[in-house]
């Protein structure tokens, strides 16, 4: 039974690893912005770029699940 779901377990694991990586990237960015005395406008641009990257990753996953569900 486990053999049947090995692909699903691998894909979930990969998504979890990427989520953890995004979390640590966010923590590092927060630390760099705090220590670098970056202006508020620059901080917002950096957080927007990080958010868009994460949102693109989530959107890709949703589209992929949708396509796999319909057989494309």
PDB file of N, CA, C and O in Angstrom:
ATOM      1  N   UNK A   1       0.825  -1.194   0.000  1.00  0.00           N
ATOM      2  CA  UNK A   1       0.000   0.000   0.000  1.00  0.00           C
ATOM      3  C   UNK A   1       0.869   1.259   0.000  1.00  0.00           C
ATOM      4  O   UNK A   1       0.553   2.229  -0.688  1.00  0.00           O
ATOM      5  N   UNK A   2       1.941   1.247   0.753  1.00  0.00           N
ATOM      6  CA  UNK A   2       2.821   2.411   0.794  1.00  0.00           C
ATOM      7  C   UNK A   2       3.441   2.658  -0.579  1.00  0.00           C
ATOM      8  O   UNK A   2       3.649   3.803  -0.981  1.00  0.00           O
ATOM      9  N   UNK A   3       3.732   1.580  -1.286  1.00  0.00           N
ATOM     10  CA  UNK A   3       4.331   1.699  -2.612  1.00  0.00           C
ATOM     11  C   UNK A   3       3.435   2.479  -3.573  1.00  0.00           C
ATOM     12  O   UNK A   3       3.934   3.176  -4.456  1.00  0.00           O
ATOM     13  N   UNK A   4       2.122   2.366  -3.407  1.00  0.00           N
ATOM     14  CA  UNK A   4       1.187   3.069  -4.276  1.00  0.00           C
ATOM     15  C   UNK A   4       1.220   4.582  -4.059  1.00  0.00           C
ATOM     16  O   UNK A   4       0.936   5.343  -4.984  1.00  0.00           O
ATOM     17  N   UNK A   5       1.555   5.015  -2.876  1.00  0.00           N
ATOM     18  CA  UNK A   5       1.505   6.433  -2.532  1.00  0.00           C
ATOM     19  C   UNK A   5       2.886   7.070  -2.426  1.00  0.00           C
ATOM     20  O   UNK A   5       3.005   8.199  -1.950  1.00  0.00           O
ATOM     21  N   UNK A   6       3.926   6.373  -2.859  1.00  0.00           N
ATOM     22  CA  UNK A   6       5.274   6.908  -2.715  1.00  0.00           C
ATOM     23  C   UNK A   6       5.441   8.221  -3.476  1.00  0.00           C
ATOM     24  O   UNK A   6       6.108   9.129  -2.978  1.00  0.00           O
ATOM     25  N   UNK A   7       4.860   8.349  -4.662  1.00  0.00           N
ATOM     26  CA  UNK A   7       4.952   9.595  -5.432  1.00  0.00           C
ATOM     27  C   UNK A   7       4.275  10.754  -4.734  1.00  0.00           C
ATOM     28  O   UNK A   7       4.790  11.872  -4.727  1.00  0.00           O
ATOM     29  N   UNK A   8       3.107  10.486  -4.142  1.00  0.00           N
ATOM     30  CA  UNK A   8       2.391  11.531  -3.401  1.00  0.00           C
ATOM     31  C   UNK A   8       3.177  11.969  -2.179  1.00  0.00           C
ATOM     32  O   UNK A   8       3.256  13.161  -1.883  1.00  0.00           O
ATOM     33  N   UNK A   9       3.760  11.009  -1.467  1.00  0.00           N
ATOM     34  CA  UNK A   9       4.556  11.332  -0.279  1.00  0.00           C
ATOM     35  C   UNK A   9       5.772  12.162  -0.663  1.00  0.00           C
ATOM     36  O   UNK A   9       6.127  13.104   0.045  1.00  0.00           O
ATOM     37  N   UNK A  10       6.413  11.824  -1.775  1.00  0.00           N
ATOM     38  CA  UNK A  10       7.574  12.598  -2.232  1.00  0.00           C
ATOM     39  C   UNK A  10       7.186  14.029  -2.585  1.00  0.00           C
ATOM     40  O   UNK A  10       7.888  14.970  -2.215  1.00  0.00           O
ATOM     41  N   UNK A  11       6.078  14.200  -3.294  1.00  0.00           N
ATOM     42  CA  UNK A  11       5.682  15.555  -3.693  1.00  0.00           C
ATOM     43  C   UNK A  11       5.290  16.392  -2.480  1.00  0.00           C
ATOM     44  O   UNK A  11       5.619  17.577  -2.418  1.00  0.00           O
ATOM     45  N   UNK A  12       4.596  15.798  -1.522  1.00  0.00           N
ATOM     46  CA  UNK A  12       4.249  16.531  -0.303  1.00  0.00           C
ATOM     47  C   UNK A  12       5.511  16.911   0.457  1.00  0.00           C
ATOM     48  O   UNK A  12       5.615  18.021   0.978  1.00  0.00           O
ATOM     49  N   UNK A  13       6.467  15.993   0.521  1.00  0.00           N
ATOM     50  CA  UNK A  13       7.736  16.287   1.192  1.00  0.00           C
ATOM     51  C   UNK A  13       8.484  17.428   0.535  1.00  0.00           C
ATOM     52  O   UNK A  13       9.039  18.289   1.217  1.00  0.00           O
ATOM     53  N   UNK A  14       8.501  17.437  -0.786  1.00  0.00           N
ATOM     54  CA  UNK A  14       9.184  18.518  -1.507  1.00  0.00           C
ATOM     55  C   UNK A  14       8.509  19.853  -1.228  1.00  0.00           C
ATOM     56  O   UNK A  14       9.187  20.857  -1.004  1.00  0.00           O
ATOM     57  N   UNK A  15       7.171  19.873  -1.240  1.00  0.00           N
ATOM     58  CA  UNK A  15       6.465  21.120  -0.951  1.00  0.00           C
ATOM     59  C   UNK A  15       6.730  21.592   0.475  1.00  0.00           C
ATOM     60  O   UNK A  15       6.868  22.792   0.711  1.00  0.00           O
ATOM     61  N   UNK A  16       6.803  20.676   1.413  1.00  0.00           N
ATOM     62  CA  UNK A  16       7.104  21.057   2.798  1.00  0.00           C
ATOM     63  C   UNK A  16       8.522  21.609   2.915  1.00  0.00           C
ATOM     64  O   UNK A  16       8.749  22.586   3.630  1.00  0.00           O
ATOM     65  N   UNK A  17       9.467  20.998   2.226  1.00  0.00           N
ATOM     66  CA  UNK A  17      10.847  21.487   2.258  1.00  0.00           C
ATOM     67  C   UNK A  17      10.927  22.894   1.683  1.00  0.00           C
ATOM     68  O   UNK A  17      11.583  23.762   2.259  1.00  0.00           O
ATOM     69  N   UNK A  18      10.264  23.129   0.551  1.00  0.00           N
ATOM     70  CA  UNK A  18      10.285  24.472  -0.030  1.00  0.00           C
ATOM     71  C   UNK A  18       9.596  25.495   0.871  1.00  0.00           C
ATOM     72  O   UNK A  18      10.025  26.647   0.936  1.00  0.00           O
ATOM     73  N   UNK A  19       8.546  25.091   1.558  1.00  0.00           N
ATOM     74  CA  UNK A  19       7.875  25.993   2.488  1.00  0.00           C
ATOM     75  C   UNK A  19       8.800  26.370   3.634  1.00  0.00           C
ATOM     76  O   UNK A  19       8.851  27.534   4.033  1.00  0.00           O
ATOM     77  N   UNK A  20       9.530  25.402   4.165  1.00  0.00           N
ATOM     78  CA  UNK A  20      10.484  25.680   5.241  1.00  0.00           C
ATOM     79  C   UNK A  20      11.597  26.592   4.736  1.00  0.00           C
ATOM     80  O   UNK A  20      12.037  27.489   5.456  1.00  0.00           O
ATOM     81  N   UNK A  21      12.054  26.370   3.505  1.00  0.00           N
ATOM     82  CA  UNK A  21      13.098  27.230   2.930  1.00  0.00           C
ATOM     83  C   UNK A  21      12.594  28.662   2.802  1.00  0.00           C
ATOM     84  O   UNK A  21      13.315  29.601   3.140  1.00  0.00           O
ATOM     85  N   UNK A  22      11.354  28.844   2.314  1.00  0.00           N
ATOM     86  CA  UNK A  22      10.788  30.192   2.225  1.00  0.00           C
ATOM     87  C   UNK A  22      10.694  30.838   3.605  1.00  0.00           C
ATOM     88  O   UNK A  22      10.946  32.034   3.747  1.00  0.00           O
ATOM     89  N   UNK A  23      10.334  30.061   4.617  1.00  0.00           N
ATOM     90  CA  UNK A  23      10.259  30.591   5.984  1.00  0.00           C
ATOM     91  C   UNK A  23      11.621  31.097   6.444  1.00  0.00           C
ATOM     92  O   UNK A  23      11.730  32.201   6.978  1.00  0.00           O
ATOM     93  N   UNK A  24      12.668  30.282   6.235  1.00  0.00           N
ATOM     94  CA  UNK A  24      14.001  30.700   6.662  1.00  0.00           C
ATOM     95  C   UNK A  24      14.516  31.877   5.842  1.00  0.00           C
ATOM     96  O   UNK A  24      15.230  32.729   6.370  1.00  0.00           O
ATOM     97  N   UNK A  25      14.168  31.937   4.571  1.00  0.00           N
ATOM     98  CA  UNK A  25      14.529  33.101   3.760  1.00  0.00           C
ATOM     99  C   UNK A  25      13.871  34.358   4.335  1.00  0.00           C
ATOM    100  O   UNK A  25      14.506  35.408   4.438  1.00  0.00           O
ATOM    101  N   UNK A  26      12.604  34.242   4.704  1.00  0.00           N
ATOM    102  CA  UNK A  26      11.895  35.370   5.312  1.00  0.00           C
ATOM    103  C   UNK A  26      12.544  35.821   6.611  1.00  0.00           C
ATOM    104  O   UNK A  26      12.668  37.019   6.866  1.00  0.00           O
ATOM    105  N   UNK A  27      12.958  34.858   7.433  1.00  0.00           N
ATOM    106  CA  UNK A  27      13.628  35.223   8.689  1.00  0.00           C
ATOM    107  C   UNK A  27      14.953  35.924   8.415  1.00  0.00           C
ATOM    108  O   UNK A  27      15.291  36.889   9.100  1.00  0.00           O
ATOM    109  N   UNK A  28      15.715  35.451   7.417  1.00  0.00           N
ATOM    110  CA  UNK A  28      16.989  36.067   7.079  1.00  0.00           C
ATOM    111  C   UNK A  28      16.782  37.474   6.528  1.00  0.00           C
ATOM    112  O   UNK A  28      17.522  38.397   6.866  1.00  0.00           O
ATOM    113  N   UNK A  29      15.772  37.629   5.681  1.00  0.00           N
ATOM    114  CA  UNK A  29      15.479  38.949   5.110  1.00  0.00           C
ATOM    115  C   UNK A  29      15.089  39.919   6.220  1.00  0.00           C
ATOM    116  O   UNK A  29      15.536  41.066   6.230  1.00  0.00           O
ATOM    117  N   UNK A  30      14.267  39.466   7.144  1.00  0.00           N
ATOM    118  CA  UNK A  30      13.865  40.320   8.260  1.00  0.00           C
ATOM    119  C   UNK A  30      15.083  40.776   9.060  1.00  0.00           C
ATOM    120  O   UNK A  30      15.175  41.944   9.437  1.00  0.00           O
ATOM    121  N   UNK A  31      16.008  39.871   9.318  1.00  0.00           N
ATOM    122  CA  UNK A  31      17.205  40.210  10.070  1.00  0.00           C
ATOM    123  C   UNK A  31      18.077  41.205   9.310  1.00  0.00           C
ATOM    124  O   UNK A  31      18.579  42.166   9.893  1.00  0.00           O
ATOM    125  N   UNK A  32      18.257  40.978   8.017  1.00  0.00           N
ATOM    126  CA  UNK A  32      19.092  41.882   7.208  1.00  0.00           C
ATOM    127  C   UNK A  32      18.462  43.268   7.135  1.00  0.00           C
ATOM    128  O   UNK A  32      19.161  44.274   7.251  1.00  0.00           O
ATOM    129  N   UNK A  33      17.144  43.327   6.943  1.00  0.00           N
ATOM    130  CA  UNK A  33      16.472  44.630   6.876  1.00  0.00           C
ATOM    131  C   UNK A  33      16.569  45.370   8.204  1.00  0.00           C
ATOM    132  O   UNK A  33      16.730  46.590   8.231  1.00  0.00           O
ATOM    133  N   UNK A  34      16.472  44.637   9.292  1.00  0.00           N
ATOM    134  CA  UNK A  34      16.540  45.266  10.618  1.00  0.00           C
ATOM    135  C   UNK A  34      17.942  45.807  10.902  1.00  0.00           C
ATOM    136  O   UNK A  34      18.088  46.920  11.407  1.00  0.00           O
ATOM    137  N   UNK A  35      18.963  45.028  10.580  1.00  0.00           N
ATOM    138  CA  UNK A  35      20.328  45.451  10.865  1.00  0.00           C
ATOM    139  C   UNK A  35      20.844  46.476   9.862  1.00  0.00           C
ATOM    140  O   UNK A  35      21.770  47.227  10.169  1.00  0.00           O
ATOM    141  N   UNK A  36      20.254  46.516   8.660  1.00  0.00           N
ATOM    142  CA  UNK A  36      20.738  47.425   7.626  1.00  0.00           C
ATOM    143  C   UNK A  36      20.080  48.788   7.642  1.00  0.00           C
ATOM    144  O   UNK A  36      20.407  49.641   6.816  1.00  0.00           O
ATOM    145  N   UNK A  37      19.158  49.010   8.566  1.00  0.00           N
ATOM    146  CA  UNK A  37      18.445  50.287   8.650  1.00  0.00           C
ATOM    147  C   UNK A  37      17.873  50.701   7.288  1.00  0.00           C
ATOM    148  O   UNK A  37      18.078  51.824   6.829  1.00  0.00           O
ATOM    149  N   UNK A  38      17.168  49.790   6.668  1.00  0.00           N
ATOM    150  CA  UNK A  38      16.576  50.037   5.359  1.00  0.00           C
ATOM    151  C   UNK A  38      15.335  50.914   5.532  1.00  0.00           C
ATOM    152  O   UNK A  38      14.587  50.767   6.499  1.00  0.00           O
ATOM    153  N   UNK A  39      15.130  51.825   4.582  1.00  0.00           N
ATOM    154  CA  UNK A  39      13.963  52.698   4.639  1.00  0.00           C
ATOM    155  C   UNK A  39      12.674  51.877   4.522  1.00  0.00           C
ATOM    156  O   UNK A  39      12.681  50.798   3.929  1.00  0.00           O
ATOM    157  N   UNK A  40      11.569  52.382   5.083  1.00  0.00           N
ATOM    158  CA  UNK A  40      10.305  51.630   5.034  1.00  0.00           C
ATOM    159  C   UNK A  40       9.844  51.292   3.619  1.00  0.00           C
ATOM    160  O   UNK A  40       9.306  50.210   3.388  1.00  0.00           O
ATOM    161  N   UNK A  41      10.049  52.205   2.671  1.00  0.00           N
ATOM    162  CA  UNK A  41       9.651  51.920   1.292  1.00  0.00           C
ATOM    163  C   UNK A  41      10.447  50.732   0.731  1.00  0.00           C
ATOM    164  O   UNK A  41       9.884  49.860   0.070  1.00  0.00           O
ATOM    165  N   UNK A  42      11.726  50.706   0.993  1.00  0.00           N
ATOM    166  CA  UNK A  42      12.565  49.602   0.532  1.00  0.00           C
ATOM    167  C   UNK A  42      12.172  48.285   1.189  1.00  0.00           C
ATOM    168  O   UNK A  42      12.203  47.232   0.551  1.00  0.00           O
ATOM    169  N   UNK A  43      11.802  48.348   2.466  1.00  0.00           N
ATOM    170  CA  UNK A  43      11.358  47.136   3.161  1.00  0.00           C
ATOM    171  C   UNK A  43      10.090  46.583   2.518  1.00  0.00           C
ATOM    172  O   UNK A  43       9.946  45.373   2.346  1.00  0.00           O
ATOM    173  N   UNK A  44       9.180  47.480   2.169  1.00  0.00           N
ATOM    174  CA  UNK A  44       7.927  47.033   1.547  1.00  0.00           C
ATOM    175  C   UNK A  44       8.191  46.386   0.187  1.00  0.00           C
ATOM    176  O   UNK A  44       7.543  45.399  -0.164  1.00  0.00           O
ATOM    177  N   UNK A  45       9.126  46.928  -0.572  1.00  0.00           N
ATOM    178  CA  UNK A  45       9.460  46.354  -1.874  1.00  0.00           C
ATOM    179  C   UNK A  45      10.061  44.963  -1.702  1.00  0.00           C
ATOM    180  O   UNK A  45       9.719  44.041  -2.442  1.00  0.00           O
ATOM    181  N   UNK A  46      10.949  44.812  -0.733  1.00  0.00           N
ATOM    182  CA  UNK A  46      11.575  43.511  -0.488  1.00  0.00           C
ATOM    183  C   UNK A  46      10.530  42.487  -0.059  1.00  0.00           C
ATOM    184  O   UNK A  46      10.534  41.356  -0.546  1.00  0.00           O
ATOM    185  N   UNK A  47       9.632  42.874   0.853  1.00  0.00           N
ATOM    186  CA  UNK A  47       8.597  41.935   1.314  1.00  0.00           C
ATOM    187  C   UNK A  47       7.611  41.613   0.195  1.00  0.00           C
ATOM    188  O   UNK A  47       7.116  40.489   0.113  1.00  0.00           O
ATOM    189  N   UNK A  48       7.322  42.580  -0.660  1.00  0.00           N
ATOM    190  CA  UNK A  48       6.440  42.324  -1.796  1.00  0.00           C
ATOM    191  C   UNK A  48       7.066  41.300  -2.742  1.00  0.00           C
ATOM    192  O   UNK A  48       6.383  40.392  -3.215  1.00  0.00           O
ATOM    193  N   UNK A  49       8.353  41.442  -3.017  1.00  0.00           N
ATOM    194  CA  UNK A  49       9.035  40.491  -3.899  1.00  0.00           C
ATOM    195  C   UNK A  49       9.044  39.093  -3.289  1.00  0.00           C
ATOM    196  O   UNK A  49       8.820  38.108  -3.993  1.00  0.00           O
ATOM    197  N   UNK A  50       9.301  39.002  -1.990  1.00  0.00           N
ATOM    198  CA  UNK A  50       9.301  37.699  -1.324  1.00  0.00           C
ATOM    199  C   UNK A  50       7.911  37.089  -1.332  1.00  0.00           C
ATOM    200  O   UNK A  50       7.762  35.889  -1.558  1.00  0.00           O
ATOM    201  N   UNK A  51       6.883  37.911  -1.084  1.00  0.00           N
ATOM    202  CA  UNK A  51       5.508  37.413  -1.092  1.00  0.00           C
ATOM    203  C   UNK A  51       5.096  36.934  -2.477  1.00  0.00           C
ATOM    204  O   UNK A  51       4.447  35.896  -2.609  1.00  0.00           O
ATOM    205  N   UNK A  52       5.469  37.686  -3.513  1.00  0.00           N
ATOM    206  CA  UNK A  52       5.110  37.281  -4.873  1.00  0.00           C
ATOM    207  C   UNK A  52       5.781  35.965  -5.258  1.00  0.00           C
ATOM    208  O   UNK A  52       5.185  35.145  -5.958  1.00  0.00           O
ATOM    209  N   UNK A  53       6.996  35.764  -4.812  1.00  0.00           N
ATOM    210  CA  UNK A  53       7.669  34.497  -5.068  1.00  0.00           C
ATOM    211  C   UNK A  53       6.947  33.341  -4.397  1.00  0.00           C
ATOM    212  O   UNK A  53       6.748  32.288  -5.004  1.00  0.00           O
ATOM    213  N   UNK A  54       6.557  33.538  -3.148  1.00  0.00           N
ATOM    214  CA  UNK A  54       5.831  32.499  -2.419  1.00  0.00           C
ATOM    215  C   UNK A  54       4.450  32.269  -3.022  1.00  0.00           C
ATOM    216  O   UNK A  54       4.007  31.126  -3.143  1.00  0.00           O
ATOM    217  N   UNK A  55       3.772  33.339  -3.399  1.00  0.00           N
ATOM    218  CA  UNK A  55       2.443  33.200  -4.001  1.00  0.00           C
ATOM    219  C   UNK A  55       2.535  32.470  -5.345  1.00  0.00           C
ATOM    220  O   UNK A  55       1.659  31.670  -5.674  1.00  0.00           O
ATOM    221  N   UNK A  56       3.571  32.736  -6.110  1.00  0.00           N
ATOM    222  CA  UNK A  56       3.769  32.021  -7.366  1.00  0.00           C
ATOM    223  C   UNK A  56       4.001  30.536  -7.134  1.00  0.00           C
ATOM    224  O   UNK A  56       3.508  29.700  -7.891  1.00  0.00           O
ATOM    225  N   UNK A  57       4.747  30.211  -6.093  1.00  0.00           N
ATOM    226  CA  UNK A  57       4.989  28.810  -5.746  1.00  0.00           C
ATOM    227  C   UNK A  57       3.688  28.110  -5.371  1.00  0.00           C
ATOM    228  O   UNK A  57       3.442  26.987  -5.812  1.00  0.00           O
ATOM    229  N   UNK A  58       2.857  28.757  -4.564  1.00  0.00           N
ATOM    230  CA  UNK A  58       1.572  28.184  -4.154  1.00  0.00           C
ATOM    231  C   UNK A  58       0.642  28.053  -5.365  1.00  0.00           C
ATOM    232  O   UNK A  58      -0.036  27.036  -5.517  1.00  0.00           O
ATOM    233  N   UNK A  59       0.608  29.065  -6.218  1.00  0.00           N
ATOM    234  CA  UNK A  59      -0.239  29.027  -7.408  1.00  0.00           C
ATOM    235  C   UNK A  59       0.175  27.901  -8.340  1.00  0.00           C
ATOM    236  O   UNK A  59      -0.678  27.209  -8.897  1.00  0.00           O
ATOM    237  N   UNK A  60       1.479  27.713  -8.514  1.00  0.00           N
ATOM    238  CA  UNK A  60       1.973  26.621  -9.344  1.00  0.00           C
ATOM    239  C   UNK A  60       1.507  25.277  -8.797  1.00  0.00           C
ATOM    240  O   UNK A  60       1.107  24.400  -9.562  1.00  0.00           O
ATOM    241  N   UNK A  61       1.556  25.115  -7.499  1.00  0.00           N
ATOM    242  CA  UNK A  61       1.115  23.870  -6.885  1.00  0.00           C
ATOM    243  C   UNK A  61      -0.366  23.615  -7.085  1.00  0.00           C
ATOM    244  O   UNK A  61      -0.779  22.487  -7.355  1.00  0.00           O
ATOM    245  N   UNK A  62      -1.163  24.660  -6.953  1.00  0.00           N
ATOM    246  CA  UNK A  62      -2.608  24.511  -7.143  1.00  0.00           C
ATOM    247  C   UNK A  62      -2.930  24.177  -8.597  1.00  0.00           C
ATOM    248  O   UNK A  62      -3.763  23.310  -8.862  1.00  0.00           O
ATOM    249  N   UNK A  63      -2.280  24.853  -9.537  1.00  0.00           N
ATOM    250  CA  UNK A  63      -2.501  24.571 -10.953  1.00  0.00           C
ATOM    251  C   UNK A  63      -2.065  23.146 -11.281  1.00  0.00           C
ATOM    252  O   UNK A  63      -2.749  22.437 -12.019  1.00  0.00           O
ATOM    253  N   UNK A  64      -0.938  22.735 -10.737  1.00  0.00           N
ATOM    254  CA  UNK A  64      -0.445  21.385 -10.995  1.00  0.00           C
ATOM    255  C   UNK A  64      -1.414  20.333 -10.459  1.00  0.00           C
ATOM    256  O   UNK A  64      -1.696  19.346 -11.140  1.00  0.00           O
ATOM    257  N   UNK A  65      -1.923  20.536  -9.251  1.00  0.00           N
ATOM    258  CA  UNK A  65      -2.895  19.592  -8.696  1.00  0.00           C
ATOM    259  C   UNK A  65      -4.171  19.561  -9.531  1.00  0.00           C
ATOM    260  O   UNK A  65      -4.753  18.498  -9.747  1.00  0.00           O
ATOM    261  N   UNK A  66      -4.603  20.730  -9.997  1.00  0.00           N
ATOM    262  CA  UNK A  66      -5.808  20.801 -10.821  1.00  0.00           C
ATOM    263  C   UNK A  66      -5.602  20.044 -12.135  1.00  0.00           C
ATOM    264  O   UNK A  66      -6.464  19.267 -12.544  1.00  0.00           O
ATOM    265  N   UNK A  67      -4.480  20.264 -12.788  1.00  0.00           N
ATOM    266  CA  UNK A  67      -4.210  19.591 -14.052  1.00  0.00           C
ATOM    267  C   UNK A  67      -4.052  18.077 -13.876  1.00  0.00           C
ATOM    268  O   UNK A  67      -4.529  17.297 -14.700  1.00  0.00           O
ATOM    269  N   UNK A  68      -3.381  17.672 -12.798  1.00  0.00           N
ATOM    270  CA  UNK A  68      -3.226  16.243 -12.568  1.00  0.00           C
ATOM    271  C   UNK A  68      -4.578  15.587 -12.259  1.00  0.00           C
ATOM    272  O   UNK A  68      -4.804  14.431 -12.618  1.00  0.00           O
ATOM    273  N   UNK A  69      -5.460  16.316 -11.604  1.00  0.00           N
ATOM    274  CA  UNK A  69      -6.769  15.791 -11.283  1.00  0.00           C
ATOM    275  C   UNK A  69      -7.652  15.595 -12.502  1.00  0.00           C
ATOM    276  O   UNK A  69      -8.492  14.696 -12.535  1.00  0.00           O
ATOM    277  N   UNK A  70      -7.453  16.452 -13.515  1.00  0.00           N
ATOM    278  CA  UNK A  70      -8.275  16.350 -14.726  1.00  0.00           C
ATOM    279  C   UNK A  70      -7.606  15.477 -15.794  1.00  0.00           C
ATOM    280  O   UNK A  70      -8.199  15.213 -16.840  1.00  0.00           O
ATOM    281  N   UNK A  71      -6.381  15.035 -15.535  1.00  0.00           N
ATOM    282  CA  UNK A  71      -5.710  14.144 -16.484  1.00  0.00           C
ATOM    283  C   UNK A  71      -4.894  14.829 -17.542  1.00  0.00           C
ATOM    284  O   UNK A  71      -4.499  14.194 -18.520  1.00  0.00           O
ATOM    285  N   UNK A  72      -4.628  16.108 -17.379  1.00  0.00           N
ATOM    286  CA  UNK A  72      -3.813  16.837 -18.375  1.00  0.00           C
ATOM    287  C   UNK A  72      -2.358  16.538 -18.136  1.00  0.00           C
ATOM    288  O   UNK A  72      -1.497  17.044 -18.856  1.00  0.00           O
TER     289      UNK A  72
END
